[in-house]
Amino acid sequence: MCCVRGWLLFFTVGQMLDGMGLLMYPWTSIRIKDNKEHDAELSQVRVVLTIAGGVSLFLGGVGFHGARVRHKCCLTIYCFGSFVSLLGLVAIGYIISPQMERILEATLEKVMPLDVNQDLARSLNVIQTHGQCCGLINGYKDWGEHVPTSCDCYGGISSECVSMDQQPHRNVYKQPCIHVLVKIYEDMYIVRYICIIYGIVVVIRMLLSARMICTSRRPEDEVGHSPGVVNMEMGQAPDRHY
């Protein structure tokens, strides 16, 4: 029992540290820039990470308190919360991630030429600025006649830049942005593997908390098993020694 309690305390402390890390990361590592569309996307990321960190910190605190004082109600809440977290990890790892390939293919089929889709053009401008790329597959030609300034390459004629046929004096990035999208797709598989590993940890925490729930006595049971109460129930007064 002590071993189970010790391991559960260890895992809950780690969970609280993870929660605090998720709470601090969006405000210390993610920088908001002057692009309004980019700001909106980063704000959504901050909200998601903040909620995830808050839930993790709360569950870790409840589980730590339940394991420390052997509180059956707290352990039950922690076990149920861990089960819900496991369902979320399964949804991310096995439902959302495999659909990324289909979503990427469907998106590429609808975006040519790029200049006719204003919403996608704004998003791709952000990718081109940070990824130093232009277009999706065929470089700047994917934009048709309206190549945005986010494609401009200011390093001169080099391996990263190419001159436009219709504007020889203008240099743009040679590499298309498909590699950035592929990198995002590959990162989703990394997220999937992380979900699997973290899911195993969640299952271990669930088993430890369930074990403590099964072996923990309720407060009234502990009172009922005290020697004084047993003697009173049998009509016998406790022995007194003078």
Secondary structure, DSSP 8 states (H G I E B T S, - for coil): -HHHHHHHHHHHHHHHHHHHHHHHHHHHT----S-HHHHHHHHHHHHHHHHHHHHHHHHHHHHHHHHHHT-HHHHHHHHHHHHHHHHHHHHIIIIITTHHHHHHHHHHHH-SSGGG-HHHHHHHHHHHHHHT--SSSSGGGGGTT---GGGB-TT-SSTTEEE-SS-TT-EEE-S-THHHHHHHHHHHHHHHHHHHHHHHHHHHHHHHHHHHHHH---HHHHHHTSHHHHHHHTT-------
